[in-house]
């Protein structure tokens, strides 16, 4: 219980910032375009600056165990398959809807929620592990859901479709910052002092800003429609996925820090990208919107519980 309260009080201010952002966006005079501008700044400037600065010092960072990728994405694959089965047998959804339902059970809000939480609860030593997952996360999970949807529709998946997905991931500012920072770090060069301090200052702002922007974005989603399916998605995402990843990490003999990092990422609320996929395929939009709001609120309790169990 002591470990739970320690982690709860560490993470409570972060979730508090999410609800501050939510309250700001509910202000009658607040404009949706202001939220869009804040979100664009966080995704294209603040978080990329943090991640580039982190990875530019790669030679000084602790080594990252690649087994964490097997633990994390292996868990995603298993829970995705389970999610499709639950969607088919429990709710009678078609193949496309099954894919979106299952994606909600595995796609975490790793950027806006994961990076600040990892810095606060696991310390900076966990960030290289977080960054490694971030590099592969979008490409792997977007490809997985695309294959699933296309197979449900046509019984096939094209190389051209995969190519388009890969390009979109590589030009993502977050992934580009991690990759370019890694290459710079491997080169052995050092950033000029002025640039080093500038990136450090912007990076320090990125965590609080990301959480406030997350809260602002949640006001655009309802919580009433499709609540049964939404509850099932939240159960998969907040309970089944982190426990599955934890079990795989234990079977692989992953060290404690890396285990904590991948379980933290697996335990996070559903990422906004799931709603974008639902909108793209015109299915389960209301259900996914409900899941985004509900899982973010519930994660304030479930994440500290899981991290406390890990420490115990």
N, C-alpha and C positions, 0 to 999 in steps of 0.2 A: 504494500500500500504506500509505503514511503517513496519508493521509486516512481509510482504513478503520480503522486502529488508533485514531486520534483519536476517531472517532465511536463505535467499539466501546467504548472506555473511558469515554466520556461516557454511553453508554446501558447499559453493563453493570450499574451499581448499580441502575438502574430495573428491569431484568429480574431482578436479584438479589432485589429486594423482592417480585416476583411469586412466586419460589420460596420466599422466607421465609413468605409467606402460605400457600403450598401445604403447607409443612412444619408450620406451626401447626395447620392444619385436619386434618392426619393424626394429631395428638396424640390418644391414646385418650380423654382426658377432655374434649376439645373438643366442643362441642355445635353442631349444625347451626343452631339458632336464634340462636346468637351470630354466626355468619356472616351470617345474614339481617338481624340488627339493624345490623351494621357496614355491610352493603351499603346498607341503607335510609338510614343517616346520610350515606354518601358521595353517593348519588344525590339525596337530597332537601335536604341542608344544605350539605355541603362543596363539591362541584363547582358547584352553583348559585350559592353565594356567590362563588366564584372568577370565574365567567363574568359574573355581574351586575356585580361590581366592575370587571372589565375593560371591559365594554361601557358602563358608566355614564360612563366618560371618553372616549366616542366622539369628541368634538370634538378631542381631543388625539392620537388614534390616526392612523397613516398611512392613506391611502385604500386601499380594497380593490378590486382589478381583478375585475369580474364575470365576465371570461372564464374565471376559474378554475372557475366552476360548469359551464361548457360542457366544459372539459377533464376535470373529475372525473366528472360524471354522464354525459357522453358515453362515457367509458371504461367506466363501470359498465354502460351499455346494451349496448355492443359485447361485453363479456366475458360479460354475462348471456346474450346470444344464443348465444355460443360455448359457454357452459356447458350450455345446454339441448341443443345439438347433440351435445356429448360424452356427456352423460347418455343421450341417445336411442340414438346409434349405438355408443358404446363399452360401455355397460352395459345397454342395453335397458330403461331405466326408463320408467314411464308419465308422462303429462303433469304430474300433480301432483308426483311425485318429481323430475321434471326441473326444475321450478320451484324446489324446495327446494335441490337440488344446485347450480343456477346462482346462487341467492342466496348460498350459502356462498362462492362465488367473488368476490363483490363487496361484501359487507356487513362493514365493518371494525369493530374494537373502538375506535372513535374517541374515546369518552369516557374509559374507564378507562385506555387505553394511549396514545391519540393526544395528548391534552392534556399529560400529563407529559413525553412524549418531545419534543413540539414545544418546550416551555419549555426543556428541557435542551439539545437539539441545534440548534435554529434560533433560539432567543432569543425574547423577548416580542413582538418585532415581527411574528412570524408568527401570533400568536394571533388577530388579527382575521380572517385568512383561514381559520383553523381554525374559528372561530365561525360564519362564513358558511356553510361546508359543513355544520356540525352542525345549523344551523337547517333546512336542506332535506333532510338525509340521511334521517332516519327517514320523513318524509312521502313522499319520492320513491321510496325503495326498498321500503317497505311497500306502497305503491300498486302498484309494478311487480310484486311477487310476488303480490299479491292479484289483479290483472288476469290474470296468467299462470295462476294456479291456477283462477280462475273460468272463464276461457276454456277451459282444459283440461277442466273438468267440464261446463260448460253452453254453451260457445260464446258467452258474453256477460258483461258486467260492468255492475252497476247503479250509478246515481248515489248511492243510499242507502248502499251499501257504501263508496264513496269518502268520503262524509260522515262515517261512523263512524270511518274511518281518520284523517281530518283532525282530528276532535275529540280522539281519543286522542293524536295527536302534539302538539297545541297545549297539552294539559294536562300533558304530560310536564314534570317540574320543570326539566330541562336546557334544553329549548326555551323554556319560559316565562321562565326567568332571562335567557336571551340576548335575547329579544324585549323584556321589561320593562326590562332594562338599556339596550338600544338606544334605546327611547323616552325613558328618563330622560336619556340622554346627549344626544339630539337636542333636549331641552327647554332645554338650557343651564344647568340647575340643578346645584348641587354638593352632594355628600353631607356631612352634619355630620361633624366630625372624629372623634367617638367611633365613629360607624357606619363611617366610612372605615377606621379602624384595626382595628375588629372584623372587617370583611369581609376585610381584607388578611391578618390572622392566620389566620382560618379557611381562606382560599384557599391559604395556604402549606402547610397540612396536607393539603389535598385530594389533591395528587399522590401522595405516599407512601402515604396511606391507600387511594386508589383502586387502586394496584398491589398492595397487600397483600390487599385484598378480592378482586381478580381472581384471585390465586393461591388464596385460600380456596375460591372458587367452582369452581375446576377439579377439586377432589377429588371432586365429584359425578359426574364423567363418566369413562367407561372409554375405553381406547385400542385394544382388540383387535378389535372387530367392524367389519366393512365397511372394512377397511384399504385395499383397492384403490381404492374410491370416495373414501375419505378422502384418500389420497395425491393423487388427481387434483384434488380440491377445493383442497388446499393448494397445488398447482402453479399453479392458476388464480389463487388469492388472493395468493400471495406473489411470484409471478414475472410472470404474464401481465397481471394488472390494473395493477400499477405501471408496467410498460413501456408498456402501452397509454395510460395517462393521461399519461405522460411524452411519448409521441409526439404526442398531441393538444395538450399544452401547448406543445411546440416548434412545431407547425404554426400555432398561434394567436399565436405570438410572446409568450407569457406571460413576465413578468419573472422573474428568478432566484429571488427570495424566494417568490413565489406558486407557482412551479413546484415548488420544494422542499417547500412545504407540502402541495400536492395529491398529490405522489408519496409523501411520507411517509404521509399518510392512506391512500392506496391500497395501500401496502406492509404495512400492519399485519395482525395476526392476525385471525381470524374473530371477529365479535361474538357475544355470548351470545344476542342477539335471534334469530339464525338457529335456535338450538335451540328457542326458544319457538315459532317458526313451525312447525318440524318437529313439535313436540308438539301444536300446535293442529290440524294436518292429519293427525296420526298416521302419519307416514312418515319414513323415513331418520333416526330419532332416534339410533340407535347410531352411524351413520356421521357425523352432524353432531357428536355428542359426541366422537368420536375426533378429528375435524378441529379442534375447539376446542383440545384439549390439544396436539396435534401442531403446529398452526400457531403457537401461542404460544411453544413451545420453539424452533421453527425460525426464527421472526421475530427472535430474539436475534442470529442470524447474517445473515439476508437483509436486514434493515433497514439495518444499518451498511454493507453492501456497496452497496446502492442509493444511499444518501446520499453515500458516498464517490465513486461514479461521477458523481453530480450535481455534486459539487465539482470533479471532474476535467474 
